[in-house]
């Protein structure tokens, strides 16, 4: 059951990314800083954290 939940969470996160379209004005350095800062209200950080919790 845990494995099925992990797969569902991952599929939903991937679909959300696909549906969001192409990034505009993407700055990889700023993105890396944001990920490293671990802001709790940042959706990207939330997905990354959720995936880390369910190895």
C-alpha positions in Angstrom: 0.0 0.0 0.0 2.8 2.4 0.8 4.4 1.8 -2.6 1.1 2.5 -4.4 0.8 5.8 -2.4 4.3 6.8 -3.4 3.7 6.1 -7.0 0.4 8.1 -6.9 2.2 11.1 -5.2 4.9 11.0 -7.8 2.6 10.7 -10.8 0.5 13.6 -9.5 3.6 15.8 -9.0 4.9 14.9 -12.5 1.5 15.7 -14.1 1.3 19.0 -12.2 4.7 19.9 -13.7 3.6 18.9 -17.2 0.4 20.8 -16.9 2.2 24.0 -15.7 3.8 24.4 -19.2 7.3 25.7 -20.0 9.2 27.8 -17.6 9.8 31.4 -18.5 12.8 33.4 -17.2 14.1 30.4 -15.4 17.2 31.1 -13.3 18.8 27.8 -12.3 21.0 29.5 -9.6 18.0 31.1 -7.9 16.1 27.8 -8.1 19.0 26.0 -6.4 19.1 28.6 -3.7 15.4 28.3 -3.2 15.6 24.5 -2.9 18.5 24.7 -0.4 16.6 27.2 1.7 13.8 24.8 2.3 11.0 27.4 2.4 7.9 25.6 3.7 5.4 27.6 1.6 7.3 26.9 -1.6 5.4 24.2 -3.7 8.7 22.9 -5.3 10.3 22.5 -1.8 7.1 20.7 -0.6 7.2 18.2 -3.4 11.0 17.7 -3.0 10.5 17.2 0.8 7.6 14.8 0.3 9.6 12.7 -2.1 12.6 12.5 0.3 10.3 11.3 3.1 9.1 8.4 1.0 12.2 6.7 -0.4 
